[in-house]
Amino acid sequence: MGRPSSADQQEQKKIAKADAAARNAVEGKFDEGKRSYGLGRIRAHLQTTSETVIGLQLLVMNLEKRLRVLFLPVLQWLLSRLAVRLLLLP
């Protein structure tokens, strides 16, 4: 009873900070979706249709990220090979 101990307060602060960090990451992704992928312009009237559109938009966001990660090294390698060939041409 009474006031919580200092250790309990510090533990609660750590938990609150971790929760806020997780929320910020999630809210940041939603903000990115609204700015870049049109999540703020969904005009579906039925709940199931809205959920489907949102799910598809999130799928596109994930696929684009994975494609960037996968193809960027391949593209850099191809461009470096092309640059070497262009330098070797007389």
N, C-alpha and C positions, 0 to 999 in steps of 0.2 A: 504494500500500500504506500501511498505517498509518491514522492518524486522518484523517477527512475534513476538508477545509478549512472555514473559517468560512462562506464563501459557499455551499458545498454543504449545510451544515447548515441555513442560513437558508432555502434553496430547499426542502429537505425539510420544514421546519416549515410553510412556506406551502402546500405540497401537502397535507400532513396536515390542516391547518386547513380547506382547501377541501373535502377529502374528508369531514371530519366535518360541515361545514355541509350538504353534500348529503345525507348520511345522516340528519341530524336532520330535514330537511324531509320525507324519505320516511317515516321512522318516525313523524313527527307526523301525516301523512296516515293511516297505518295505525291510529294511536291514535284519531284522529277517527272513522275507520270503525268501530272496535270500540265506542267510546262512543255514537255517534249512529246508526249504521246497522246494528248487530247483527252485525258481522263476527266477533265473538268467540263467537257462538252458532250457528255453522254446524254442523249435525249430519249432513251428507251422508256416506255411507260410502265410495262409490266416488271415486276420484281425479278422474275426468272430471266427475262431478257437483259435487264440491267446487270445482273450477276454474271451472265454469260459474256457480255461485252467487257466488263471489268476483268474477268478471268482471261479473256483473249488478249487484252491489252497487257496484262502482267506477263503472259506467256511471251508476247513479242518483246517486252523489255528484257526478259531473261535470255531469250534467244539472241538478241542483238548483243548483249554483253558477252555471251559465250562465243559468238562468232568473232567479235573483236579480239578476244583473248586467243582464239584458235588461229585466225588468219593473219593477224598482225605480224607474227614472226615469219610466216610464209611469205608475206608481201615484202617484208624487209629483206629477206634472203633473195627473192627474185629481183628486186631493185638493185641490190648490191651486185648480183651476177650480171645484170644488164649494164650497169655502170662500168664494170670491168671489161666487158666486151666492147663497149663504145670507146674506151680508152685504148684498146688494143687495135682498133681499126686504123689503117694508114690514112 
